[in-house]
Amino acid sequence: MNTPLVSIIITTKNEAKNIENCLISIQKQSYPNIETIVVDNA
């Protein structure tokens, strides 16, 4: 069974202290077909 792609788009500005925990949390998800896009505005 094919699972649809889920895109997670994270927009940030000066979030260096917090982005790591966010990305780790996304990696731990059980859904198999996720893409993560991070847009950093400085």
Secondary structure, DSSP 4 states (H G I P E B T S, - for coil): -PPPPEEEEEEESS-TTTHHHHHHHHHT-S-S-EEEEEEE--
